[in-house]
């Protein structure tokens, strides 16, 4: 009798353990961005039904997810799926936080190429692109019926308004900041980092003082030197002053990102949105492409189920719902070509400009670029250094900081 009881208890224990393991394998934990989970709620509900599993979605501020993952991943308390910006992908790979996503190799053509390349390294793709954002032109329709075609048009128009000396400006842009200015110098031939023979980012090759960079910065400087930009556009309060002048109706056009849409709409300004204009060399202005992507944790309990989930929720029908709920532009070609975006002036401007934009380099060395190049722009704009000398000094400083950064990693 005791033997039978022991056998029964063993079988019950085994059953409970099997059920627990099964439940664990059929459960996913996902981190979404703040106030964005409504965009995936339908996809999650359908996935749970089709795959007979449960998905727990937690809203975690997007900017904190990577740092939070470093702490919670190794303890087993982290998610299976979370979000990462493309510029942090390289450090995420280096620190072993994320793993490659196999299905993206076959399905990368469903997404715009620049969004996929932002998450590619050494032949592997580490994220499913969720959203793209980039700079666009906001213009006041009480000044301009439509966005002007070229920057030469904007320069002439800006000089005309400034000459009237009534506090009105034409085009405003935070061009003492590398983030906002890069798209104006990249089409002239500047680049942040080059590429090695395998197509990977080569941080030993900094292209911010070549002839193209010099030509591009000379173009930028002309807007400051001519008085088309007021002095208070420089420095840490510059973008706030851009916003103020536009929302008060004292600027005809400004270059800004999607984050400006809500405050500009609330200001009641009668504005339109367009892709960025043509530069003096005949090429459209580029911009940095910001990409957020879904990644799979290195500690995911069921990597295959996590892949199924990401494949499922990024089908065009669900990506379209996500856009309609959150207004974030998904880099899914089928959705970007859908009338829901092409017929929306703002969304279409982002989509068109995204096709011209370049991903921000996704290597840790990128953090060493911002300080020196921003300092150089300020020195050049204020006349303390020539364009050529300022960019040469910045590049030397960047190379020095990268070398020191790498030494500290050893």
C-alpha positions as CSV (number, residue, x, y, z in Angstrom):
1,X,0.0,0.0,0.0
2,X,2.8,2.4,0.9
3,X,4.5,1.6,-2.4
4,X,1.4,2.4,-4.4
5,X,1.0,5.7,-2.5
6,X,4.6,6.6,-3.2
7,X,4.1,5.8,-6.9
8,X,0.9,7.9,-7.0
9,X,2.6,10.8,-5.3
10,X,5.5,10.6,-7.7
11,X,3.2,10.6,-10.7
12,X,1.3,13.6,-9.3
13,X,4.5,15.5,-8.7
14,X,5.7,14.7,-12.2
15,X,2.4,15.9,-13.7
16,X,2.5,19.1,-11.8
17,X,6.1,19.7,-12.8
18,X,5.3,19.0,-16.5
19,X,2.3,21.3,-16.4
20,X,4.4,24.1,-14.8
21,X,7.1,23.7,-17.5
22,X,4.5,23.6,-20.2
23,X,2.9,26.8,-18.8
24,X,6.3,28.5,-18.7
25,X,7.0,27.5,-22.3
26,X,3.6,28.9,-23.4
27,X,4.0,32.2,-21.7
28,X,5.8,35.3,-22.9
29,X,6.6,38.5,-21.0
30,X,6.9,41.6,-23.2
31,X,8.0,45.2,-22.5
32,X,6.2,47.9,-24.5
33,X,6.8,51.6,-24.4
34,X,4.8,53.9,-22.1
35,X,1.2,54.5,-23.4
36,X,1.8,52.3,-26.5
37,X,0.5,48.9,-25.5
38,X,-2.9,49.7,-27.0
39,X,-1.2,49.5,-30.4
40,X,-0.5,45.8,-30.0
41,X,-3.5,44.7,-27.9
42,X,-5.4,43.2,-30.8
43,X,-2.4,41.4,-32.2
44,X,-1.6,40.0,-28.7
45,X,-5.1,38.8,-28.2
46,X,-5.1,37.0,-31.5
47,X,-1.7,35.5,-30.9
48,X,-2.8,34.1,-27.5
49,X,-5.8,32.4,-29.2
50,X,-3.9,31.0,-32.2
51,X,-0.9,29.7,-30.1
52,X,-2.8,28.8,-27.0
53,X,-0.4,30.8,-24.7
54,X,-0.5,33.8,-22.5
55,X,1.4,37.1,-23.1
56,X,2.0,39.6,-20.3
57,X,2.6,43.1,-21.6
58,X,4.2,45.6,-19.3
59,X,4.6,49.3,-20.2
60,X,8.2,50.4,-19.4
61,X,9.7,53.7,-20.5
62,X,11.4,53.0,-23.8
63,X,14.5,55.0,-22.8
64,X,15.1,52.9,-19.7
65,X,14.5,49.4,-21.1
66,X,18.1,48.5,-22.1
67,X,19.6,49.6,-18.7
68,X,16.8,47.8,-16.8
69,X,17.4,44.7,-18.9
70,X,21.0,44.6,-17.7
71,X,19.8,44.2,-14.2
72,X,16.7,42.1,-14.6
73,X,17.7,39.8,-17.4
74,X,20.3,37.7,-15.5
75,X,17.9,37.3,-12.5
76,X,15.2,35.7,-14.7
77,X,12.8,38.6,-14.0
78,X,13.3,40.3,-17.3
79,X,11.1,40.0,-20.4
80,X,11.4,37.7,-23.3
81,X,10.9,40.6,-25.7
82,X,11.7,44.3,-25.2
83,X,12.5,47.4,-27.2
84,X,15.9,48.9,-28.1
85,X,16.9,51.9,-30.2
86,X,19.2,51.1,-33.1
87,X,22.0,53.2,-31.8
88,X,22.2,51.0,-28.7
89,X,22.0,47.7,-30.6
90,X,25.8,47.4,-30.9
91,X,26.3,47.7,-27.1
92,X,23.4,45.3,-26.5
93,X,25.1,42.7,-28.7
94,X,28.5,43.3,-27.1
95,X,27.1,42.9,-23.6
96,X,25.2,39.8,-24.6
97,X,21.7,41.2,-23.9
98,X,20.1,40.2,-27.2
99,X,20.2,37.4,-29.7
100,X,19.8,37.3,-33.5
101,X,16.3,36.9,-35.0
102,X,16.3,34.1,-37.5
103,X,13.2,34.8,-39.5
104,X,14.4,38.3,-40.3
105,X,17.0,36.9,-42.7
106,X,14.2,35.7,-45.0
107,X,11.7,38.5,-44.4
108,X,13.9,41.6,-44.3
109,X,12.5,42.7,-47.7
110,X,9.2,43.4,-46.0
111,X,10.8,46.4,-44.3
112,X,12.6,49.5,-45.7
113,X,16.3,48.6,-46.1
114,X,17.6,51.4,-43.9
115,X,15.5,50.2,-40.9
116,X,16.9,46.6,-41.3
117,X,20.5,47.8,-41.8
118,X,20.2,49.7,-38.5
119,X,19.9,46.4,-36.7
120,X,22.4,44.4,-38.7
121,X,25.9,43.4,-37.5
122,X,28.3,40.7,-38.8
123,X,25.6,39.2,-41.0
124,X,23.0,38.9,-38.3
125,X,19.8,40.9,-37.7
126,X,19.1,41.5,-34.1
127,X,15.7,43.3,-34.2
128,X,12.4,43.5,-35.9
129,X,12.0,47.2,-36.8
130,X,8.9,48.7,-35.0
131,X,9.0,52.4,-35.8
132,X,11.0,54.9,-37.7
133,X,11.3,58.6,-37.0
134,X,13.3,61.4,-38.7
135,X,13.4,65.1,-39.3
136,X,10.8,66.8,-41.6
137,X,9.9,70.3,-42.6
138,X,7.0,72.0,-40.7
139,X,5.8,75.1,-42.6
140,X,3.3,77.8,-41.7
141,X,0.6,78.0,-44.4
142,X,-0.2,81.6,-43.5
143,X,3.3,82.4,-44.9
144,X,3.7,79.6,-47.5
145,X,1.0,77.8,-49.4
146,X,3.4,74.9,-49.8
147,X,6.9,73.9,-48.7
148,X,9.6,75.5,-50.9
149,X,11.5,73.1,-53.2
150,X,15.1,74.1,-52.5
151,X,17.2,75.5,-49.6
152,X,18.2,78.3,-52.0
153,X,14.6,79.3,-52.2
154,X,14.4,79.2,-48.4
155,X,17.6,81.2,-48.1
156,X,16.3,84.0,-50.4
157,X,12.9,84.0,-48.6
158,X,14.6,84.1,-45.2
159,X,16.8,87.1,-46.2
160,X,13.7,88.9,-47.5
161,X,11.8,88.5,-44.2
162,X,14.8,89.3,-42.0
163,X,15.5,92.5,-44.0
164,X,12.0,93.8,-43.1
165,X,13.2,93.9,-39.5
166,X,9.9,93.0,-37.9
167,X,11.0,89.9,-36.0
168,X,9.9,87.5,-38.6
169,X,12.0,84.6,-39.9
170,X,11.9,82.3,-42.9
171,X,13.5,78.9,-42.3
172,X,14.9,78.0,-38.8
173,X,16.9,74.9,-38.0
174,X,19.1,73.9,-35.0
175,X,22.1,73.6,-37.2
176,X,24.7,74.1,-34.5
177,X,23.7,70.6,-33.3
178,X,25.2,67.6,-35.2
179,X,21.9,65.7,-34.8
180,X,20.0,68.3,-36.8
181,X,22.8,69.3,-39.1
182,X,24.1,65.9,-40.2
183,X,21.5,65.5,-42.9
184,X,22.6,68.8,-44.5
185,X,26.3,67.7,-44.8
186,X,25.9,64.0,-45.5
187,X,24.7,64.5,-49.1
188,X,27.8,66.5,-49.8
189,X,30.0,63.5,-48.9
190,X,30.4,63.6,-45.2
191,X,29.9,60.4,-43.1
192,X,30.2,59.5,-39.5
193,X,32.0,56.2,-39.9
194,X,33.0,54.2,-42.9
195,X,32.5,50.5,-43.6
196,X,34.9,47.6,-43.7
197,X,35.0,45.1,-46.7
198,X,32.2,43.1,-45.1
199,X,29.9,46.1,-44.8
200,X,30.3,46.5,-41.0
201,X,30.8,49.9,-39.4
202,X,34.4,50.9,-39.2
203,X,34.9,53.3,-36.4
204,X,38.5,53.8,-37.4
205,X,37.3,55.7,-40.4
206,X,35.8,59.0,-39.4
207,X,34.5,61.1,-42.3
208,X,33.6,64.4,-40.7
209,X,36.5,66.5,-42.0
210,X,36.6,65.5,-45.7
211,X,36.0,67.9,-48.6
212,X,32.2,67.1,-48.5
213,X,32.0,67.8,-44.9
214,X,33.7,71.2,-45.3
215,X,31.4,72.1,-48.2
216,X,28.3,71.1,-46.2
217,X,29.3,73.0,-43.1
218,X,30.0,76.1,-45.3
219,X,26.4,75.9,-46.5
220,X,25.1,75.6,-42.9
221,X,27.3,78.5,-41.8
222,X,25.8,80.8,-44.4
223,X,22.4,80.8,-42.7
224,X,24.0,82.0,-39.5
225,X,26.4,84.5,-41.1
226,X,23.6,86.1,-43.2
227,X,21.4,86.7,-40.1
228,X,18.7,84.3,-41.3
229,X,19.0,82.5,-38.0
230,X,18.7,84.6,-34.7
231,X,21.6,84.2,-32.2
232,X,19.4,82.5,-29.6
233,X,19.1,79.4,-31.9
234,X,22.6,78.4,-30.6
235,X,23.2,76.5,-27.4
236,X,21.1,74.3,-25.2
237,X,17.9,76.5,-25.5
238,X,18.1,76.6,-29.2
239,X,15.4,74.1,-30.1
240,X,13.1,75.6,-27.5
241,X,13.5,78.9,-29.3
242,X,12.8,77.3,-32.6
243,X,9.6,76.0,-31.2
244,X,8.6,79.3,-29.7
245,X,9.2,81.3,-32.8
246,X,7.2,78.8,-34.9
247,X,4.2,78.4,-32.5
248,X,4.0,82.2,-32.0
249,X,3.7,82.7,-35.8
250,X,7.1,84.3,-36.2
251,X,8.8,81.7,-38.4
252,X,7.6,80.5,-41.8
253,X,9.2,77.0,-41.5
254,X,11.3,74.9,-39.1
255,X,13.1,71.6,-39.3
256,X,12.0,69.3,-36.5
257,X,11.0,65.7,-35.6
258,X,7.7,63.9,-35.0
259,X,7.8,64.9,-31.3
260,X,6.9,68.4,-32.4
261,X,3.6,67.4,-34.0
262,X,1.6,67.5,-30.8
263,X,2.8,70.9,-29.4
264,X,2.6,72.5,-32.9
265,X,-1.0,71.1,-33.3
266,X,-1.9,72.5,-29.8
267,X,-0.6,75.9,-30.8
268,X,-3.4,76.3,-33.5
269,X,-0.8,77.3,-36.1
270,X,-2.1,76.5,-39.6
271,X,0.9,74.3,-40.6
272,X,1.8,71.7,-43.2
273,X,4.5,69.0,-43.1
274,X,6.8,68.0,-46.0
275,X,10.0,66.1,-46.6
276,X,13.2,68.1,-46.4
277,X,14.2,70.2,-49.5
278,X,16.9,70.0,-52.1
279,X,20.4,71.1,-51.2
280,X,22.6,73.4,-53.5
281,X,24.3,70.3,-55.0
282,X,20.9,69.0,-56.3
283,X,20.5,66.3,-53.7
284,X,17.7,66.1,-51.1
285,X,18.7,66.8,-47.5
286,X,19.2,63.5,-45.7
287,X,18.7,63.1,-41.9
288,X,19.5,60.6,-39.2
289,X,17.0,57.8,-39.1
290,X,15.9,56.8,-35.6
291,X,14.7,53.2,-35.4
292,X,13.1,51.4,-32.5
293,X,13.0,47.6,-32.7
294,X,11.7,44.6,-30.9
295,X,14.5,42.4,-29.7
296,X,14.6,38.9,-28.0
297,X,16.4,38.7,-24.7
298,X,19.4,36.4,-24.3
299,X,17.5,35.1,-21.2
300,X,14.3,34.4,-23.1
301,X,12.8,31.1,-21.8
302,X,11.4,30.2,-25.3
303,X,13.3,31.9,-28.1
304,X,11.2,30.2,-30.8
305,X,7.9,31.3,-29.3
306,X,9.3,34.8,-29.0
307,X,10.2,34.7,-32.7
308,X,6.7,33.5,-33.6
309,X,5.3,36.4,-31.5
310,X,7.4,39.0,-33.3
311,X,6.6,37.6,-36.7
312,X,2.9,37.5,-35.9
313,X,2.4,41.0,-34.5
314,X,4.4,42.6,-37.3
315,X,2.1,41.4,-40.1
316,X,1.0,44.4,-42.1
317,X,-2.6,44.3,-40.8
318,X,-1.3,44.5,-37.2
319,X,1.4,47.1,-38.0
320,X,-1.3,49.2,-39.6
321,X,-3.5,49.0,-36.4
322,X,-0.5,49.9,-34.4
323,X,0.1,53.0,-36.5
324,X,-3.5,54.0,-36.2
325,X,-3.4,53.7,-32.4
326,X,0.0,55.3,-31.7
327,X,0.8,57.4,-34.8
328,X,4.2,55.9,-34.9
329,X,5.3,55.1,-38.4
330,X,6.1,51.3,-38.9
331,X,8.9,50.7,-41.5
332,X,6.7,47.9,-43.1
333,X,6.7,48.6,-46.8
334,X,3.1,47.4,-47.3
335,X,1.9,49.8,-44.6
336,X,4.0,52.8,-45.8
337,X,2.3,52.4,-49.2
338,X,-1.2,52.1,-47.6
339,X,-3.5,55.1,-48.1
340,X,-3.7,55.4,-44.3
341,X,-0.2,56.8,-44.5
342,X,0.1,58.2,-48.1
343,X,-3.1,60.3,-47.6
344,X,-1.8,61.7,-44.3
345,X,0.5,64.7,-44.9
346,X,2.5,64.2,-41.7
347,X,2.9,60.4,-42.0
348,X,3.7,60.6,-45.6
349,X,6.4,63.2,-45.0
350,X,8.0,60.9,-42.4
351,X,7.8,57.9,-44.8
352,X,9.3,59.8,-47.7
353,X,12.1,61.3,-45.6
354,X,12.8,57.9,-43.9
355,X,13.7,56.6,-47.4
356,X,16.3,59.3,-47.7
357,X,17.6,59.1,-44.1
358,X,20.6,57.1,-42.9
359,X,20.6,55.0,-39.7
360,X,22.5,56.4,-36.8
361,X,25.6,54.2,-36.3
362,X,24.8,51.4,-33.9
363,X,28.3,51.0,-32.4
364,X,29.4,52.1,-28.9
365,X,32.0,54.4,-30.4
366,X,29.2,56.7,-31.6
367,X,28.9,58.1,-28.1
368,X,32.4,59.7,-28.6
369,X,31.3,61.7,-31.6
370,X,28.7,64.1,-30.3
371,X,30.7,66.3,-27.9
372,X,33.7,67.1,-30.2
373,X,31.6,67.7,-33.3
374,X,29.0,69.9,-31.6
375,X,31.9,71.9,-30.1
376,X,33.4,72.3,-33.5
377,X,30.1,73.5,-35.0
378,X,29.8,76.2,-32.3
379,X,33.4,77.3,-32.9
380,X,32.9,77.5,-36.6
381,X,29.6,79.3,-36.4
382,X,31.0,81.9,-34.0
383,X,34.1,82.4,-36.2
384,X,36.6,81.2,-33.6
385,X,37.8,78.6,-36.2
386,X,37.6,78.2,-39.9
387,X,35.4,75.4,-41.2
388,X,38.3,73.3,-42.2
389,X,40.3,73.7,-39.0
390,X,37.2,73.2,-36.8
391,X,36.3,69.9,-38.5
392,X,39.9,68.7,-38.5
393,X,40.2,69.4,-34.7
394,X,36.9,67.6,-34.1
395,X,37.9,64.5,-36.0
396,X,41.3,64.3,-34.2
397,X,39.4,64.6,-30.9
398,X,36.9,62.0,-31.9
399,X,39.7,59.5,-32.8
400,X,41.5,60.2,-29.6
401,X,38.3,59.6,-27.5
402,X,37.5,56.4,-29.4
403,X,41.0,55.1,-28.7
404,X,40.6,55.9,-25.0
405,X,37.2,54.3,-24.9
406,X,38.6,51.1,-26.4
407,X,41.5,51.1,-24.0
408,X,39.0,51.3,-21.1
409,X,37.1,48.3,-22.4
410,X,40.1,46.0,-22.3
